[in-house]
Amino acid sequence: SGKWAQTDDAGQWKADVYAIGYQLQLFNNFDGFLSFPAPVAALGNQFGDQFEQQERRKLFGGDVSYTKFGKIFDRESDNTVGFQTRTDLNNMGLYQTTDRTPTFAVRTDKILETSGGVFYENRTQWLDWMRSIAGAREDIFYGSDSSAPLVQNSGTTAKGMFSPKANVVFGPWRATELYLSYGQEIGRAH
């Protein structure tokens, strides 16, 4: 991961990037000998209905924003615009196993999930004891799954969401602040 920031009298740039990778391998046998009953176990399958779950995931993402310092009616007022994104690449598998050796694949999935969002925010200090934070955000989400042998589980989807928000903060008084908040998520298909 990495971060970068630069500030001058006019404003501030910020940027973050990250990459994460991990793997999971898990063996289970919750139901005993349901698929392979005890007589089969007597023939050598002493491990019952063992299965393995695998997951290999890679995540990539980042964001960049710019805040312009300014004033409204001679009061401090900052405006920020930015962009955020994240992508997950995931390979998952469920396998029937005997003694931790795969005998067949129940299902395997190659999954792509990605999102991107742009946002705007205004922060204004109206009085010593009152400030407002207002903004809006537009996000787009995309996902696809390529599944085998259950191809009916494959598919793609895309959705968007618009999110306006507004907050008024009163205080602090005796280390306490009061908030009035409004927010909404308006989803739509793409």
N, C-alpha and C positions, 0 to 999 in steps of 0.2 A: 504494500500500500504506500501511497505517498500523498503529501499535502503541500500546497503552495498558496501563499497569500502575499499581496502587495497593497500597501495603503499609502495614500498621499492626502493632501488637503481636500481634494475633490471627491475621493471615493475609495472603495476597496474592492479588489479582485480576490476571489477564493476559488480554488480548484482541489478536488480530491479524486484519486483513482485507486482501485483495488482489484486484486485477483485472488481467488481462494480455490483450492482444490482439496477434495477429501474422498475417502473410500470407506465403505461399510461392507462387512461380510458377517452375516448372522445365521447361525444354524438353530433350528427349533424342532420340537417334537411335542406339541401341545396335546394332540388327541390320541396318543398311544398307537394302537394298531387298528385304526378305523379303515383305512384303505388297504392295508396289508394285515389281515387278521392273524391271530396267534398261530394257527397251523402253518401259515407261510413263514412266520417267525421261527418255527421249529425247523424249517428247512434251511435256515441260514440268515434270514433277514431279521436279526435281533434288534435292529434299530427302528422298527416300526415305520411310522409315517414321517420320517425326518425330511425337512426341506431347508433350503438355503435361500436367503435373501441377499442380493448384492446391489450396491449402489455406488456409482462413480460420478461425482458431480464436480463441475467447474463453474465458478461464478466470476463475472467480470462486471465492473460498473464504475461509475464516477459521476461527478457533478461539477458544474462551473456556475459562478454567480458574480454579478457586479452590483455593488451598492453605491448609489450616488448620494453624497451628503448634500443637504440643502435646507431651505426654510420655507414655511408657509405662514403668512401673516406674522413674520418675524419669530416663529417658533421652529425649533429643531424638527426636521422632517426628512427621513431617509427613504429612498426608493430602491428596491432590489428587484432585479430580473435574473432568472437563472434557468438552467436545464439540468435534469438528472436522468440517468439511464442505468439499467441493470439487465444482464443476460445470464440465464442459467442453462447450461448444457448438462443433461442428466441421462445416464445409461443405467437402467434398472432391470433386474432379473429375478424371477422366482423359479427355483429348480427343485424337482423331486430328487432326493439324495439317499444313498445308502452308505453308511460309514463315512459321511462327508464327501462322497464321490457322486457327482451329478449323474442321474440316470436319464432324465429328460427335462426339457424346459417347459414349465407350465406357461410362462409368458416372459417375454422380454420387451422392453420399451425404450425407445430413444425419444427423449422429451426436450423440446426447446421452449423456454419461457423468456420473453423479453418485454421490457417496458421502457417508456420514455415519457418525460413530463417537462412542461415549461411552466414557470410560475412568475407571478408579480406580487410584491408586497410593499405596503407603505406603513411606516412607523412614524407617528407624530406625537410629540410631547406638548399637548395643548396647554396644560397648567402644571405647576409643580406637583400636583396630586392627581393628575388625570392624563392618560395617554391612550392612543388608539393604535390598533394593528388591523389592517384590512388588506385583503388580497384575493387572488384567484389562481387556480391551477388547472391545467388541462393535461390529463394522462391518457396514454394509449397503451393497451396491453395486448400481446399476441402470444398464442401458445399453439404448439403442434405436438402430436404424439404419433410415432410410427411403431405399432405394436405387432408382435408375432408370437405365436401363431394366431392370436385373436385379432385379426385385421379389422373386425368390427369395432374394436376399441381405438382405432386410429382416427385422426381427424385434426382439424385446425379451428381456431376461433380467434376473433379480434374484438375487443371492446374498448370504448372510450369513456372517460368520466371527466366531467367538469365540476370543480369544487370551489365555490366562492366562500369567503369567510370574513367575519368582522368581529373585533373584540374591543371593548372599552375597559380600561383598567383604572381603578380608583385606589389611591394610597401611594405609598405605604403609611399606615397609621399604626403605631405600636407593633411594628414588624408584621402587619397584616395588610393584604390587598384584597379588594373585591373586584369581581369580573362580571361583565355582561358579554355573552358570547353568542354568535350566530354562525352556523356552518351548514352546508348542504352538499350532497353528492348527487349529481345528475348523470346517470349512466346512459349509454347508448351503444348500439351495435354498429360495427363497421363492416 
